[in-house]
Amino acid sequence: MRKITMVQYGCGKMSKYTIKYALEKGVKIVGAFDINPDLIGKDISEIIGSDKKLNVKVQDAREFDEFLKTHDVDVAIVTTTSVFAENYPIYEICAKNGVNAISTCEEAFYAQNSNPKLTKKLDKLAKETGCTICGSGYQDVFWGNLISVIGGATHKIVKIKGKSSYNVEDYGISLAKVHGVGLTKEEFQKEISDPENISDEELKKLINAGKFAPCYMWNVNGWLCSKLGLHVVRQTQRSVPQFAKEDLHSSTLNMTIPKGYCTGLSAVVTTETKEGTTIVSECIGKVYGPDDYDCNDWTIEGEPTTRVVIERPSTAELTCATVINRIVEVLVAEPGYTTTEQMPENIYKAHNLDKYIEIVDICEDENCDGHCKHEHNNSSK
């Protein structure tokens, strides 16, 4: 038995936690990659703020494919953008090389209902090479499994209502831009609201063509329906801009957002199901003012009605801890693009991750002397 080996793809704000948490759970970091020239060449110890050199330097992302071809890697942690299509080339490289991957990309959480074309392509490729690709993070626990577990204590669910807020400053420039931070009211209407004002038929065409831009809850609602055995008959989304009440500085965008300009948005997704259960979920992502804080508020209406509120969750840290804890389930999951509602609930891992799983190096070459490294046969303990 040996340590789990991992590469980090994307060495921005989130990687500070994923690298640190992985190391503390006994995972061996064998590589790190980014497109930012300011990060390339840095030892990952600088990313996590450690004085002890770890002797793993950030490499140019263009070297990622060749690295996977020549190194023994069990899992890639991908912390880049929020759009599935933008991340697809990364997932494809992992799949072609038979390397499992977990992404914090919000759309990757359940991209089947927003980009079925690419998810089918990725699923086929990953099955051919025997690896698992999925999305995880904060939503895996707080918008997904938390709700399904409460549902397990409910006799009849009429409606699920959820609301969650987060500071876009914690997640980097890409996320801030897709939330409309810094736009005028007119720009927000043109760039974000107007494209959503389409018919159900036009929406279906966009989804099938891979050109639909879902908000985070779009994929969460799809995940919940799959987990709870609900069948979607109609789903819609709308984005409502959030405006600065006074000048507000954004460190991520390195700008001051003028009063009356957008600080972010509230995205509301409504899902109607064949079973009669409705899901209305809202996520509010914006640049926080001095009195704002993260909150997670969900109500299951039915028999009985239950509400759970979590104030001031450490969303970024929870996202990264969830991803690292998920490594165990991903290594033993069915090959393919296998989303986490098909896996066991994520649980706390008190010990090093290799204590929960056996990683056996095997070779299919009949003439092998047993000292080479090839495919991995993973089995949970």
C-alpha positions as CSV (number, residue, x, y, z in Angstrom):
1,M,0.0,0.0,0.0
2,R,1.2,3.5,-0.7
3,K,0.2,7.1,-0.4
4,I,-2.5,8.6,-2.6
5,T,-0.8,10.8,-5.2
6,M,-2.4,14.1,-6.4
7,V,-1.8,17.0,-8.7
8,Q,-3.2,20.4,-8.2
9,Y,-4.5,22.2,-11.4
10,G,-5.2,25.9,-10.7
11,C,-3.0,27.5,-8.0
12,G,-5.1,30.5,-7.1
13,K,-7.0,31.3,-3.9
14,M,-8.7,27.9,-3.4
15,S,-5.6,25.9,-3.9
16,K,-4.2,27.4,-0.6
17,Y,-6.7,25.2,1.2
18,T,-6.8,22.1,-1.1
19,I,-3.0,21.7,-1.0
20,K,-2.8,22.2,2.7
21,Y,-5.7,19.9,3.5
22,A,-4.4,17.2,1.2
23,L,-0.9,17.2,2.7
24,E,-2.4,17.1,6.2
25,K,-4.4,14.0,5.3
26,G,-1.3,12.2,4.1
27,V,-1.8,12.8,0.3
28,K,1.4,13.1,-1.7
29,I,1.4,16.2,-4.0
30,V,3.4,15.3,-7.1
31,G,2.6,18.2,-9.3
32,A,0.9,21.6,-9.6
33,F,-0.1,23.6,-12.7
34,D,-1.4,27.1,-13.7
35,I,-1.7,29.4,-16.6
36,N,-0.6,32.5,-14.6
37,P,3.1,33.4,-15.3
38,D,3.3,35.0,-11.9
39,L,2.7,31.6,-10.3
40,I,4.7,29.4,-12.6
41,G,8.0,28.4,-10.9
42,K,6.9,29.0,-7.4
43,D,7.2,26.2,-4.8
44,I,3.7,25.2,-3.6
45,S,4.9,26.0,-0.1
46,E,4.6,29.6,-1.0
47,I,0.9,29.1,-2.0
48,I,0.0,27.6,1.4
49,G,2.3,30.1,3.4
50,S,4.7,27.5,4.6
51,D,8.4,28.2,5.4
52,K,9.3,24.6,4.6
53,K,10.0,23.9,1.0
54,L,7.9,21.1,-0.5
55,N,10.0,20.8,-3.7
56,V,7.0,20.8,-6.0
57,K,7.0,23.8,-8.3
58,V,4.0,25.2,-10.2
59,Q,4.4,24.3,-13.9
60,D,2.9,25.8,-17.0
61,A,-0.5,24.3,-17.7
62,R,0.6,23.4,-21.2
63,E,2.8,20.7,-19.6
64,F,-0.2,19.0,-17.8
65,D,-0.9,16.4,-20.4
66,E,2.7,15.2,-20.8
67,F,3.1,15.2,-17.0
68,L,0.2,12.8,-16.6
69,K,1.6,10.5,-19.3
70,T,4.9,10.2,-17.4
71,H,3.9,10.3,-13.7
72,D,1.9,8.1,-11.4
73,V,-1.1,10.2,-10.4
74,D,-4.3,9.0,-8.7
75,V,-6.3,12.2,-8.6
76,A,-6.3,15.7,-10.0
77,I,-7.9,18.5,-8.0
78,V,-9.1,21.2,-10.4
79,T,-9.8,24.6,-8.9
80,T,-10.3,27.0,-11.9
81,T,-13.4,28.5,-13.3
82,S,-17.2,27.9,-12.8
83,V,-18.1,26.9,-16.3
84,F,-18.0,23.3,-17.4
85,A,-17.1,23.9,-21.0
86,E,-14.2,26.1,-20.0
87,N,-12.8,23.3,-17.9
88,Y,-13.6,20.5,-20.3
89,P,-10.1,20.4,-21.9
90,I,-8.7,19.8,-18.4
91,Y,-11.1,17.0,-17.7
92,E,-10.4,15.5,-21.1
93,I,-6.7,15.4,-20.4
94,C,-7.4,13.6,-17.1
95,A,-9.8,11.2,-18.7
96,K,-7.5,10.3,-21.6
97,N,-4.7,9.6,-19.1
98,G,-7.0,7.5,-16.8
99,V,-6.5,10.0,-14.0
100,N,-9.5,10.6,-11.6
101,A,-10.4,14.3,-11.2
102,I,-12.5,16.4,-8.8
103,S,-13.4,19.9,-9.8
104,T,-14.7,22.8,-7.7
105,C,-16.4,24.1,-10.9
106,E,-20.0,24.7,-9.8
107,E,-21.5,23.6,-13.1
108,A,-19.5,20.3,-12.9
109,F,-21.6,19.4,-9.9
110,Y,-24.4,18.2,-12.2
111,A,-23.7,19.4,-15.7
112,Q,-26.0,16.7,-17.2
113,N,-28.8,19.2,-17.1
114,S,-26.9,22.2,-18.6
115,N,-24.4,20.7,-21.0
116,P,-25.5,17.1,-21.8
117,K,-23.4,17.0,-25.0
118,L,-20.0,17.4,-23.3
119,T,-21.0,15.3,-20.2
120,K,-21.8,12.3,-22.4
121,K,-18.6,12.7,-24.3
122,L,-16.6,12.9,-21.1
123,D,-18.5,10.0,-19.5
124,K,-17.7,7.8,-22.5
125,L,-14.0,8.7,-22.5
126,A,-13.6,8.2,-18.7
127,K,-15.3,4.8,-18.9
128,E,-12.9,3.7,-21.6
129,T,-9.9,4.5,-19.4
130,G,-11.4,3.5,-16.1
131,C,-11.3,6.8,-14.2
132,T,-13.9,9.0,-12.5
133,I,-14.5,12.7,-13.2
134,C,-16.9,14.7,-10.9
135,G,-17.6,18.1,-9.4
136,S,-17.8,18.7,-5.6
137,G,-17.4,21.4,-3.0
138,Y,-19.6,23.4,-0.7
139,Q,-22.8,22.5,-2.6
140,D,-22.0,18.8,-2.2
141,V,-22.8,19.0,1.5
142,F,-24.7,22.2,2.2
143,W,-27.0,22.3,-0.9
144,G,-27.1,18.6,-1.6
145,N,-26.6,15.9,1.0
146,L,-27.7,18.1,3.9
147,I,-31.1,18.5,2.1
148,S,-31.4,14.9,1.1
149,V,-30.7,13.7,4.6
150,I,-33.4,16.0,6.1
151,G,-35.7,14.7,3.4
152,G,-35.0,11.2,4.8
153,A,-36.8,12.3,8.0
154,T,-39.8,13.7,6.0
155,H,-43.0,11.8,5.1
156,K,-44.1,14.1,2.3
157,I,-42.2,16.9,0.6
158,V,-44.3,19.6,-1.1
159,K,-41.6,22.2,-1.6
160,I,-37.9,22.7,-1.0
161,K,-36.8,26.3,-0.6
162,G,-33.1,27.2,-0.3
163,K,-31.1,30.4,0.0
164,S,-27.3,30.7,0.3
165,S,-25.0,33.7,0.1
166,Y,-21.3,34.0,-0.4
167,N,-18.6,36.7,-0.9
168,V,-17.3,36.5,-4.5
169,E,-14.1,38.1,-3.2
170,D,-13.2,34.6,-1.8
171,Y,-13.2,32.9,-5.2
172,G,-11.2,34.9,-7.6
173,I,-11.7,37.1,-10.6
174,S,-13.4,34.6,-13.0
175,L,-16.3,34.1,-10.5
176,A,-16.6,37.8,-9.9
177,K,-17.0,38.6,-13.6
178,V,-19.7,36.0,-14.2
179,H,-21.6,37.5,-11.3
180,G,-21.7,40.9,-13.1
181,V,-19.5,42.7,-10.5
182,G,-18.8,46.2,-11.6
183,L,-21.5,46.4,-14.3
184,T,-24.0,49.2,-14.6
185,K,-27.7,48.4,-14.3
186,E,-28.0,48.6,-18.1
187,E,-25.0,46.4,-18.7
188,F,-26.3,43.8,-16.3
189,Q,-29.6,43.8,-18.1
190,K,-28.0,43.3,-21.5
191,E,-25.3,40.8,-20.5
192,I,-27.0,38.7,-17.9
193,S,-30.8,39.3,-17.7
194,D,-31.8,39.5,-21.3
195,P,-30.2,36.2,-22.3
196,E,-32.3,34.5,-19.7
197,N,-35.6,35.9,-21.1
198,I,-36.3,33.1,-23.6
199,S,-38.9,30.4,-24.2
200,D,-38.7,26.9,-22.9
201,E,-38.1,25.7,-26.4
202,E,-35.2,28.2,-26.9
203,L,-33.8,27.1,-23.6
204,K,-33.9,23.5,-24.6
205,K,-32.0,24.2,-27.8
206,L,-29.3,26.2,-25.9
207,I,-28.8,23.3,-23.5
208,N,-28.6,20.7,-26.2
209,A,-26.1,22.9,-28.1
210,G,-24.0,23.4,-25.0
211,K,-24.5,27.1,-25.1
212,F,-26.6,27.6,-21.9
213,A,-25.1,29.5,-19.0
214,P,-26.6,28.1,-15.8
215,C,-26.4,29.7,-12.4
216,Y,-25.1,27.5,-9.6
217,M,-28.5,26.4,-8.4
218,W,-29.5,25.1,-11.8
219,N,-27.2,22.2,-11.4
220,V,-27.9,21.9,-7.7
221,N,-31.7,21.4,-8.4
222,G,-30.8,18.8,-11.0
223,W,-28.6,17.0,-8.5
224,L,-31.3,17.1,-5.8
225,C,-33.9,15.7,-8.2
226,S,-31.6,12.9,-9.2
227,K,-30.8,12.1,-5.5
228,L,-34.4,12.2,-4.4
229,G,-35.8,10.3,-7.4
230,L,-37.8,13.3,-8.7
231,H,-38.4,13.8,-12.4
232,V,-38.1,17.3,-13.8
233,V,-40.9,18.6,-16.0
234,R,-39.8,22.3,-16.1
235,Q,-37.0,24.4,-14.8
236,T,-36.4,28.1,-15.1
237,Q,-33.8,30.6,-13.8
238,R,-33.6,34.4,-13.4
239,S,-30.9,36.7,-12.2
240,V,-31.5,39.7,-10.0
241,P,-28.7,42.3,-9.7
242,Q,-27.4,43.4,-6.3
243,F,-26.4,47.1,-6.2
244,A,-23.8,48.9,-4.1
245,K,-25.5,51.3,-1.6
246,E,-22.2,53.1,-1.3
247,D,-18.8,53.0,-3.0
248,L,-17.4,49.5,-2.3
249,H,-13.8,48.3,-2.9
250,S,-13.2,44.9,-4.6
251,S,-9.7,43.5,-3.9
252,T,-10.3,40.7,-6.4
253,L,-11.0,43.0,-9.3
254,N,-8.7,45.7,-7.9
255,M,-11.4,48.4,-8.3
256,T,-13.9,50.5,-6.4
257,I,-17.4,49.7,-7.3
258,P,-19.3,53.0,-7.5
259,K,-22.6,53.5,-5.7
260,G,-25.4,52.1,-7.8
261,Y,-23.2,49.7,-9.7
262,C,-23.6,45.9,-9.4
263,T,-21.9,44.1,-6.6
264,G,-23.1,40.7,-7.8
265,L,-26.4,38.9,-8.3
266,S,-29.1,36.8,-6.8
267,A,-29.9,33.8,-9.0
268,V,-33.2,32.0,-8.5
269,V,-34.0,28.6,-10.0
270,T,-37.5,27.1,-9.9
271,T,-37.9,23.4,-10.7
272,E,-41.3,21.6,-11.1
273,T,-41.4,17.9,-10.9
274,K,-43.7,15.0,-12.1
275,E,-44.1,14.0,-8.5
276,G,-45.5,17.4,-7.5
277,T,-42.5,18.6,-5.4
278,T,-41.3,22.1,-6.3
279,I,-37.7,23.2,-5.6
280,V,-37.0,27.0,-5.4
281,S,-33.4,27.7,-4.7
282,E,-31.5,31.0,-4.6
283,C,-27.8,31.8,-4.4
284,I,-26.6,35.3,-3.7
285,G,-23.1,36.0,-4.7
286,K,-21.7,39.5,-4.3
287,V,-18.9,41.6,-3.0
288,Y,-19.7,42.0,0.7
289,G,-20.0,45.2,2.5
290,P,-19.0,45.5,6.2
291,D,-22.3,44.1,7.5
292,D,-22.6,41.1,5.1
293,Y,-21.8,37.5,5.9
294,D,-22.3,34.0,4.5
295,C,-25.6,32.2,5.3
296,N,-27.2,28.9,4.3
297,D,-31.0,28.7,4.8
298,W,-33.1,25.8,3.6
299,T,-36.7,24.8,4.4
300,I,-38.4,21.5,3.5
301,E,-42.1,22.2,3.4
302,G,-44.4,19.2,3.9
303,E,-45.2,16.7,6.6
304,P,-43.4,17.8,8.7
305,T,-41.9,21.1,7.7
306,T,-38.2,21.5,8.7
307,R,-35.9,24.5,8.5
308,V,-32.1,24.5,8.9
309,V,-30.1,27.7,9.0
310,I,-26.3,27.9,9.1
311,E,-24.9,31.4,9.8
312,R,-21.4,32.5,8.8
313,P,-20.2,29.2,7.3
314,S,-16.5,29.3,6.2
315,T,-17.6,28.7,2.6
316,A,-14.2,28.6,0.9
317,E,-12.6,26.3,3.6
318,L,-15.7,24.0,3.6
319,T,-15.5,23.8,-0.2
320,C,-11.9,22.6,-0.1
321,A,-12.3,20.3,2.8
322,T,-15.3,18.6,1.1
323,V,-13.2,18.1,-2.1
324,I,-10.3,16.5,-0.3
325,N,-12.6,14.3,1.8
326,R,-14.2,13.3,-1.5
327,I,-11.0,11.8,-2.9
328,V,-11.7,8.4,-1.2
329,E,-15.2,8.0,-2.7
330,V,-14.0,9.1,-6.1
331,L,-11.2,6.6,-6.2
332,V,-13.7,3.7,-5.8
333,A,-16.6,5.2,-7.7
334,E,-17.9,3.8,-11.0
335,P,-15.8,5.0,-13.9
336,G,-17.2,7.8,-16.0
337,Y,-18.5,11.3,-15.4
338,T,-20.0,10.1,-12.1
339,T,-21.7,12.9,-10.1
340,T,-21.7,12.7,-6.3
341,E,-25.4,12.0,-5.8
342,Q,-24.4,8.5,-7.0
343,M,-21.8,8.2,-4.3
344,P,-22.1,7.7,-0.5
345,E,-22.6,10.9,1.6
346,N,-19.3,12.7,2.2
347,I,-18.1,12.0,5.8
348,Y,-15.3,13.3,8.0
349,K,-12.0,11.5,7.5
350,A,-10.2,11.4,10.8
351,H,-7.1,9.6,9.5
352,N,-4.9,9.9,6.5
353,L,-6.9,9.2,3.4
354,D,-4.8,6.1,2.4
355,K,-6.1,4.5,5.6
356,Y,-9.6,4.3,3.9
357,I,-8.5,2.8,0.6
358,E,-6.1,0.3,-0.8
359,I,-4.2,1.4,-3.9
360,V,-2.6,-1.5,-5.6
361,D,-0.3,-1.0,-8.6
362,I,-0.9,-3.7,-11.2
363,C,0.5,-4.4,-14.6
364,E,-1.2,-6.3,-17.5
365,D,2.1,-7.3,-19.1
366,E,2.7,-11.0,-18.6
367,N,6.4,-10.5,-18.7
368,C,6.5,-7.8,-16.1
369,D,8.8,-8.4,-13.1
370,G,6.5,-6.6,-10.7
371,H,8.5,-3.5,-10.3
372,C,6.8,-1.2,-12.9
373,K,3.8,1.1,-12.3
374,H,0.8,1.0,-14.5
375,E,-2.9,1.1,-14.0
376,H,-4.4,1.3,-10.5
377,N,-6.9,-1.1,-9.0
378,N,-8.7,0.8,-6.3
379,S,-10.8,-0.7,-3.5
380,S,-12.3,0.8,-0.4
381,K,-11.5,-0.6,3.0
